[in-house]
Amino acid sequence: MTLVRAVVAKALRDAAAFNAGANSAPAAVLWADPDRAWEPVIRSLQEAVPILVLGEYDLAIAQGPALWLRAVLASPDAAELPPHLAEPDERNPWVIYLPGISRGSVVEASTLDDSLAPLAEVATRSNWWPSAIGQTPWTPHSFLASKQGAGLDLAGDASTKAALGEVLDKLLLEDVDDLKRKGRLDSARLRHLVLDDHVRTLLDWIDDPEATRASLTGVRWKALVASCKDTYGFSPEKDGTLTAASKLGSRAGEWNAVWQRFAENPGRYPNIPGLLDQARPSVVPLFGDTDPHPDSWPSWNRDQEEALRSALGALTTHPDPRSRVVELAAVHSPREENVWAVLRQAPLARAVGHLAELADRVATASSASDLEAQVAWYGNEGHTVDDLALRAIASAKTAQDRTAVAAALGALYDSWVDESARAFQKAAVAGYPGKTGLDIAAATAVVYVDALRFDLATRVARRLSPLVVAVETRLAAFPSVTPTGQPAVAPVAITVGGGTAFDAADDQGRSLKGAILRSALASANVQFLEWDAAEIGDPAGKAWTQTNSIDSLGHSHGHALADLVDQQLDLVAERVRGLLDAGWRRVVIVTDHGFLLPGQPAQKVTLPLQVTEGDTARKPRVARLKAAAARPDFPILPWTWDSSVDMVSAPGTAAFEAGRLYEHGGLSLQECVIPVVTVTRGDTAAAPVQIEAVRWTGQRCRIDYGPAEAEVVAEVRLRPADASSTVGGPKSPTEPGEVKVLVDEEVAPSGTVAWVVLLDPAGAVLAQTQTTVGGTE
């Protein structure tokens, strides 16, 4: 692509040509412009060519009197020049622009004592543009129409020449070949160029007609009016914005392109949604006709959200909630792609997609009874169910929507969590190998994040790409509460078990928390680094830093944790990167426990107070049993720090207190299978993009790819190299490492063999894999 500006810049550079065997390089190229025809575009040309301007001092545009110009040529490093000015070198020589000055005036100045005299001396060492003595100075029209210039087919009438002057600043940034393909450029076509983007200008006018009209100069307003009349079939002056909104919503003919532009960035036009609702057709179509684009109207989307809200709330009494939510996703998930979703007016359309995928994963969940197999499955894929539940909650922003989503989770998610917890408990009571101790080498910093459940650790791992990240499973010390679990993942040797309630203790019987834990770390030569101060410490040693924000927010905010957790994970990733950047060779992220966050509060079960050690040894999900008391018919495990002490867990996802939502302490995959995340710098060179997994929920395809920071666009195609065979997308990532594409059922129904392709921003295929729409084989 060659811009018009580049053609002018090349001509100015070519004017500095000289015979190296006979002459010295010219000091500059002098450019006389007696009619000031080029003056409005000098600022733009200065970005391509180092142009100095003769005139009153204005250093912002490299302008000054003749003496100053000569001084700049003699010592450019000493001059204050604007940052936009191109750097001069042998291939990009200095140019001195002379507005209102003819070539003869400079030559004659050598015999006169006037302000141009310093330039007369420079002229003897410089070349001119144009080079021939007596040649008429180039005007924009004569140069751009000439073979020596751009070779454009410019009409020669006075109106075209006037229009060229009006649009010259825009014309410079046009592609020469594109302009040539337009054919003859007359005043009308040239004036059309002043609307940088006539579609956007039209949308600006619909959104705010008074402000847009005031911002348009005479020629630009005339260009918009002409464009509306010729292309869009209406008059801004006579028909008004409601007519335009009606045509926009209809998307007929050329208006479809206008709608697509509106849909790309609807937030730019805050008043258009209201206009669309005012313009929505109220007449019922005849003869069975339907509105071809009901999604043009915000009120239609609100009606759909209301219907979906009711349907989600009714899942609690539906005989087959899984099938029902898949049906709802098929109807409503397409709205996740539309303009109202971009404006965050379709939160439940997004939530139902998460719920449908959650239901699909629950239906195919592992039924292993072996503890090791359960842990492995949860670490590999089971935690994704919890992640989808959190995302569904986060999608709902209002109290009404959140109530509906919570009800849906109660029907789809809660029963699975309870069943998997009971299977986990059955396997755990036969032998639960809760681990203690953390061996780390020198130059390792441990980042402790309270309640970093496994799905959240996976989110952190994605944020840390392209660093080398390994996520492993580990069984938390039991019970899954901080006084027991935090010392178990600390890099200190604890030789004396026991303690009171749930607190691990040191050899003096002191609870290993707060200042006592810091003292134990110091005794093990582990530096304690303050989290809020982002302390770095000595990267040659060992270190520990900690945050409890996630657990604190969970206990205080319940479901609202879903809205806040990503910000906390960003801070964790920032802390890890900061430590590695400071010289630490390795960072290990650990946690004490996960948590349960069901759709509905936990069911209460009764645990007699007399069989436990009292209120201080009871939590909603776990209690310490008295040594001689009768054993309740609940899961009972020995305390990790003292096997002579028995701890009782609430069965399944139940609690010993009513109304509990966010909780931990008991026995479940979510509470007890914790991550150990090891992060090293490794080779951070850009890795090739790969498709890691493809999963279907109905017509929606979820694609996991790596590295997560790669700039990609996803499409589903019938033929991988043929963009015209696209049946889904293009779609940008919903978050790093993940993109979802909805496939049009009419052109590619379930069972169609297709290809998932990832494209770079230029449209080149980076990765591809064959798939079957709907996931059926």
N, C-alpha and C positions, 0 to 999 in steps of 0.2 A: 504494500500500500504506500502510495506517494502522496503526501499532503501538498496542497497548493503552497503552503508556507515553505516547504522544503524546496520547491522549484525556485521560489524567489531567493531563498538562502543560497542555493547552488549558483545561481546567476551572479550573486554578489561575490561569492568565493571565486568563481571563474574570472571575475574582473581583476583579480589580483595576480593573474598568470604573468610570468615574465621569463625571459631567456636567461637561464642560470649561467650560461657561458659568457654572456655579454653584459648582464645587468645585475644589480643587487635587488633583493626583494623589496617591493614597495613598502613604504611606511604605513600606508593605509589605502583603502578604497574610498574615494570621495563620491558622494551621492547627492547631486543637486536635484531639488524638487521645488521649482519656483512656484508651482500651483498648490503646494502642500497636499497633494492628492494622497500620498502615502502616510501622512502624519498620524491618522487615527490608529494605524496598525503597527507602529514602530515598537510599542511595548511588547506585542506578541512576537515580532521578528527578532527582538533582542534575545529571546530565549533560544534562538537557533544560531544567531550570528552576533558577535560582540560589536554592537552599534553604539557609538557616541553621538550625542545630538547637540547641535549648535543652538544656543539660546540662553535665556536667563538661567541662573543656577537652580537646578532641581536634581539633586543627587539621586533621588528615588528612581529617576529614569535615565541616569547617566547623562545629564544635560548640563552644559555650561558654556561660557564664552570661549573664543578662539584660543586665548592664552592657556586656559584650563585644558582644552582639548590637546593642545601641543604638549603640555606637561604630562598628561596621562600617557600619551604615546611614548614620551621619553622615559617615564618611570611609573608603569602601571601598578606595581606593588605598593607604591606609596599613596595611591589614590583610594578614596572611599567610593566603592562601586556597589551597585545594588546586587543582591544575591541571585536575582533571576538572570543576570547578564551572562551570556555564554562565555566560556573560557577562550581567550585568543591563543592560537598556535599557528604553525606554518600552513596548516590546511584550513584554518578558520581565522582569516586575518581581520585586523581592525577595520571597521567601516565608520566613516564620519558622515552622518546624515545632515543635510543643509536645507531645512524647510524654509521656503520663501526665497531661496537664493539660487541664482543661475550660475552656470560654470563661468561665464564671462565676468561676472561680478568678482569672483575670487581671483581670476587672472589680473583684472584691472587693479585689484587692491594692492598689488605689489608696488604700484607707483603712487599710492595714496597712503596717507596716514590715517587709517580708519580701523575699526574693530576687526575687519577681516584680514588685515595685513599679516598676522601670525599664521593664517592658513595659507597664504600665498607661498610662504616658504615650505610648508608641508606639502603643498600641491606639486612642487618641483620634484618631490621624492615619492609621489603617490600615483596610483592609477585612478581612472574615473569609471563610473558606471552611468550610462553606456560609455564605451571606450573611445569611440570616434569623435574627433573634434567637430563641433557643429551638429552632431546628431541630436535630434529632438529628445529630451528626457523621456524616459519611460513613464507613461501613465499606467495605472492599474489595467485599464481597458486595453491599451496597445500592447503591453507586455503579456498579459494573460491570453490574449488572442493570437499572439505571434508564435511562430515555430520555435523561436529562441526561448520562448517562455513556456506556458502550459499548453498551448495549442487548443484552447477551448473555442467552441463555436458560439461566440458572443454576438448578439444582434448589435448593429451599429447605431441605432437610433438614440436620440437624446434621453428618452425615458429609461432605456436600458443602462446607459452610462450613469445616469443619476441613481438608479437602483443599485448599480454596482458599488458606488460610493457608500450607499447606506448599509450594504451587507458585507462589505469587504472584510471586516473582522471575523465574521462567521465563515466566509468563503475560504479564508486561509486555512481553516482546519478541516476542509472537505477533501476527500480523496479525488485526485485528478481523473482517474479512470471512471469513478462513479459519475463525475460531472460530465464526462464525455459521453457516457451511455445515456444521459438525459437528452442528448441532441442539442438543438439550438436553445441557448439560454437567453430568454428575453426578460423584460422587467418583471412579469408575473412570476416566472420560475425563480428568479433571483430573490424577489421579495419573500417567496415561500421559505427561503433559507433562513430568514431572520427568526422564524419560529424554530428555535433549536430543536424542538420536538413538538410538532403541531398536535399530536395526540395528547401529550401531557398538558399543553397549553389549553386545549379544549377541556380536559378534566379539571384543570385549575379554575377555568371560567365557570363550569357547572358548580363546583364546590363553593366558590366565592366570586360571583360575577363582578361586583363593584371593585374589589381590590385588584382583580386580574385586569379589568378594563383600564383602571388607572395606571397600571404598570406597563401597559403596552403603548409604544409610540404609535404615531399615526400610521406608519407603514406596516407595523406589526399587527395592529388591530385590523387593518384592511386585509391583511393576509389571512388572519383567522376567520374573518367573515366570509372571505372568498372560499376558503377551505371547507367551512361548514356547509355552504351552499352547494359547492360542486361535489364534495365527497360524501357528506352526511345528510344532505337533504333537509336542512332546516336553517332558519335564520336566527342567530343569537339575539338580534335586535327586535325581531318581530314575534318569535315563538317562545322565548324565555327558557328558564332552566327546567321547569317541570316537563316541558316537551322533550328537552334533551335527556332528562332522567328516564322518561318513559322509553325513549329509543335506546338508551344505554341498557336498560333492563331487558329489552326485547332481544338484544344482541343480533339483530338482523343485518345481513350484508356487512358493510364496513364497520358497523358498530360492534361487531364481535371482537375486532382487534382493539377497539377502545376499551371494551370490557376486560379483555385480557390484561391490558396495561393497568387498569384500575385494580384488578385482582392481584397483580404483582406487588403493589404497595398501597393497600387501601388506607393505611393509617395516615397517608399524606393528605387524604381528602375527607376530613371528619364530618363534613356536612352532607356528603353524597348519600350515605345510608338513609338519613331522614327523608331526603328528596325521593329516593327510590320507593320508600313506603308510601309517600304521598302519591306517587305516580303508578303504584301497583294497580293493574286492571281489576275493577270490581265486578265486571259483567261476567256471568258464568258462560263459558264457551258452549256453543251449540253443536249438535250432531256428534257428540262424543269427543270433540276436540279437547285437548288439554294444553295447558301452558307448557311450551317446550323448555322453559327455563324457570321453573318455580323458585330455584335457589338464588335468583337475582334479588329477591325481596327479603329484607331482614325479618319481617313479620312471619314469613313462611318458616324461616329458620327457628324463630322463637317457638312457633307452634310445634315444630319437630322436637325441640329440646323438651318442651312440656310433656309431649307424648312419651318420650324416652324416659323422662324422670318418673312418670307414673309406672311405666313398664318395669323399670329397675326396682322400684319399691315393691312391686307385686311379685318379684321373684321369690320372696320368702314363703309364699303359699303356692307357688307353681309346682305341678307334679314333676316336671323335668326342667329344672332351672338351667342346666348346662345347654340343652338344645335350644331353649328359649333365648339365652343370651347370644348364642351363635346367630340365631335368626335376627335378633336386634342389631348385631354388628353388621350383618349383611345389608340391612336397610340403612343404618345410620352412619357407618364408618366412612362412606363416600363424602359425607359432610366434613370430615376431618381434613379434606383436601381443598375445601372451598374458601371463599373470601371471608366468610363469617368466622371460620376457625382461625384464620390469620388475625382477625380482630378480637380473638378470644371470646367470641360469642357462641361457640359450640363446644363447651368443655365436656359435656356428656358424650358427644360424638367421639371425642378422644378417649374418654374413660371406658366406653363400651368396647373399644378395640383392645384395651389392656385386659378387660374382664373376659372377653372371648378367648384371648390367648391363654389367660390364666386357667379358664375352664378346660381348655384343650390339654394343657400340661397336667392338670390334676387328673384328668381321665386316663392319662398314660403314665402316671407316676409309678415309681418303683414300689413293689409289694414285698421287698426283701425282709426277712425276719432276722437275719444275721446283723449284728451291730456294725461290724466292719463294712459290710456291703451298704448298709443304710448311710453311713458316714461318707463313703466314697460317692454314692449317688447324689447326696445332698451337695457335696463340694463341687461335683461336676456340672450338675444341672438343676437339682432340686431347689436351690436357693433362688433361682429365677422366678419361681412362683411367688415368693415373698417380695421380690423386687417389683413384679407386676402389680401386686396388691398395693404397695406403696405408691406406685405411679398412678394407679386408678384413683387413690385417695387424693393425690396431689393435683390431679386434673380437675377436681371439683372444688370451686372456690367459694361458692355461697353455702349457707347453712342448709338450704333446701337440697342442693345438688349433693352435698356431702352426706346428708341423711340417706338419699337414694343410693349412692354408691356404697355406703356402709351396709345398707340392707342387702344389696346385691352380694357383697362380700360375705355377709352372714350366710347366704344361701350357697355360695360357690366355694368359698375359701375356708371358712371357719371349721366346717366339718372335716375337711382334709387335714387341717393343722391338728385337730383333735385326734383323728385316727392315726396320723403319722406319729404323734406324740405317744399314744398308747403303745404302738408297735415299738417305738424307741425305748420306752420305759420297760416293756417286757424283756427286751434284749439287755437293757442296762442292769437290771437287778441281778442278772446272772453273772455279772462281772463287768464293772465300769472302770476302764483304765484312765481315769482323769490324770493328766500329766502335770508335773511341777518342774520348775527349773527352766532356764534358758541359757544355753551356752553360746557365747558370742566371742568372736576374735577381736583383736585390737583393730582400731580404726572403724569400729561399728557403733552406730548410734541407734538406740531403741526408741521408737515413737509409740507410746502407749495411748490408745484411743478407747476410752470407756464405751462399751456397748457397740463396738464396731461389728455389727452382724455380718454374716458372710456375704450377703448381697451388697451391702454397703462397701465392703472391702473390694469387691469386684468393680464397683463404680470408681473407687480410688485408683485401682490398678489401671483403668482406662485413662484416667486423668494424667497418669505418669508416663504415658507413651511419649517419646520413643525410648525411655529408659528401660533397662532390662528388669522385668518384674516377674517374680514367681509367687504364686499363691498356693499355700498348702493348708490342709485341714489338721486340726488338733482338737482333742476333747478337753473342754474346760475342766478345771478343778470343780468338784461338787461340794456344796451347792453353787449354782451359777449366780453368785452375788459378789460384789466387789471386794469385801473383806477377805473372802476366800480366794477369789480368782486373780486379783491384782498381784499379790506376792508370788503366785504360781507362775507368772510370766515375767517376773523380774530377774535380771541376771545376777542373783545373789544366792548363796548357799544357805538354806534354812535347815538347820540340824535338829531343831526342837519343834515338834508338831504341837497340835492342841491350841489352847487359848479359850477364851470365853465366846459364847454365842457362835458367831461364824468367823471370828477373827483369827487368822493365822498369827502366831506369836514368835518372837525371837527367843534366844536362850535365857532371857530374863523374864519371860512371860509377858512381854509388852506387845500390844497389837501392832502388826507390821503395816502401819499406815501413817500418813502425814510425816512428822519429823522423824519418827522411828524408822520409817521406810527410807527416808533420805540418809539417815545415819547408816543403815545397813548397806545402802548403795555406796556411800563414801568408804565404808570399811572394805568393800569389794573393789575399790579403786574405780568406781563408776561415777562419772560426773553427773550432777543433776542440773539440767538446763531449763531455765524458766521458759514456759511456753509463750506467754504474752510478750515477753521481752525479746523473743526470738534469739535467745543466747546460742552461741555456736560452740564454745568450748574448744578443747584441744583435739583436733581430728586424729591425732596419733594414738589417743587412748580409747576409752569406752565411755558411753554417755547414755543418759535416760532423760526423756522429756515426756510430758503427759498433758492430756486434756480430757475433761469429763463432760463437755458441752452436749454431746449427743444424748447421753443418758439423762442429763439434767433436763433437757428439752422434752425428752420422751415422757418423763414423769410429770412434768408441769403442763405439757401441751397435748398429750394424747395423739389423736389423729393429725393434728396440726404439725406434728414432727415431720410429716411428709412434705410440708411446704418449706421447711427450714433446713432439712438435712443436707441438701446439695451445697448450700453455702458453707456448712461445716466441713464437708468433704473437700471443698476447694481449699480451705485453710489447712487441712491435713496435707494435701498434695503440695501446697506452697511451702509448708514446713519441711517436708521431705526434700524438695528440690533445693531449698536454702541450705540444708545440711550437706547435701552432695556438692553443691556449688562451693561450699566453704572448705571442701577438702576431705570430708568423710568418705571412706571407700565404700561403705555399705550402710544401708538403713534397714532396720527390721521393724515392721509395724505389727504390734500385738494388741490384744484386747483381753478382757477378763471374762466376758460373757456376751451373748446376743440378747434378743428380747422377743416377746410375743406382742403383736399389735393386730388383733383380729378386727373384723368388721363390727362385732357386737361385744359388749362387756362379757367377761368370763362368767360361767356358771359357778355359783357358790356351792362348796361342799363343806360339811361340818367336821372340824377337828377339835375334839375336846381339849380344853385348856389344860386339864390336869395331867395329860400324857406328855406335855411339852415342858420345856424349861422356863416358861413364862413369856411375857410380852416381848422382852428384849431378844428372845431367841425364836421369834415367829415373824415371818414375812408372808405376804399374800400367797406365794407359791411354794414356800418351804418352811419347815420348822425343825428345831432340834428336840429330839425325844429324850425324855427322862430315862435314865439307865434302867430302872426297874419297872417302868410303866408298861401297861399292855400295849401291844403293837396294833395300830389301826390297819384296816385293809386297804392301804394305799401303798404306792411304790416306796420302798425304804432302801437307802444306800448308806454305806459308811461315809463319814466325812473324810475328804481327801487328806486333811492334815492330821487326823487321828482316827484310825480305823475302829477304835473302841467306842466311838460316838456315832449313833445312828441319826440320819436326817431323813425326814419324810417329805415326799414331794406330792403336791396336789395331782390327782390323776388327770391324764389328758391335758387339756388346756384350762381346767377348772382352777378356782382360787379359793382360799380359805376366808376371803372377804368378798362382800358383794360389790358390784359396780366397778371392778378393776378392768382397765383397758390395756395400757402399756404396762407390761410386767416382765420380770425375769426372776430366776431363783430355782425354778423347777427343772424337770427333765423333758426336753424336746430338742428336736434338731435345731430349731431356731435359737434356743438358749445355749446349747451345749457344744455344737460343732462350730468352733471358732477358727478364724483365719490367722495364719502367720504369713505375712507378706514381706518378701526380701527384695530390696531394690538396690541395684547397682547401676553405675553409669554405662559400663560396657561400651560397645561400639554403637554410638548413636547416629551413625550415618543413615540416611533415608533408606528404609527397607522397601522392597517391592510390595505393592498393594496385593493383598490376598483376600479371597472370600473364605471366611472361617466357618460359617454355618448359614443355612437357608432353612427357614421354618415357615410353614403356611398355617394360617387360621382363616378358613374359607378362601376368599379371593385376595386376602391380604398376605403379602410376603414380607417377612422380617429377615433382613440380611445383616449378619455380623461380619465385620471386616477388620483388617489390621494392615498397617499401623493405624491406631485410632485417630491420629492427628492428620491423616491424609485428606486432601481436598478431593472429594469424589462426588459424583452424581450417579444415582442408580436408575436403571431401566430394566424392564422385563420385555424381551423381544422374542419373536418367533424365529428369527435368524440373527445370530450374534453380531454380525458385521453390518447388518442392514438397519439403519435408523428408521426407515419407513415401516419396518415391521414391529415397531414398538406398540405394546398393548398395555403397558403400565409405566408411569413416570413421564418425564424425568423427575426424580425426587432427591432433595438434599438430605443429609443426615438429620435425624431427630436429636441425636446427641453423638458425641465422638464414638466411633466404632459401630454405630447402628443406624440403619436406614430402613424405613418401611415403605413399601410400594403397593398400591391398590391396583389390581388388574381388572380391566373392563370385562365383565362377564359375557357381554354380548359378542365380543370379538375373540375372547379366549376363555371359554367356560372351564370348569373343573375337569381335570384329566388331560388338558392340552399340554403337549410337550413344548417347553419354552426354554429360554436362556436368561439367566440373571447376568447383567453386565454392569461393571463399574467403569465410569468414564472420568477422565480428567476434565478440568475446566474448559479445555479446548475441544472436547468431544471425542478424544482418542480413547479406545478401549484399554483399560488397565488390567482388568481381570474378568473372567467369565466362567460360568458353570451351568451345566444343564440341569433343569428342574422340571417338575410337573405341576401345573397350576392346581392349587388346592391340596397339594401334597399327596395325592393319590397316585398309585403306580399303575 
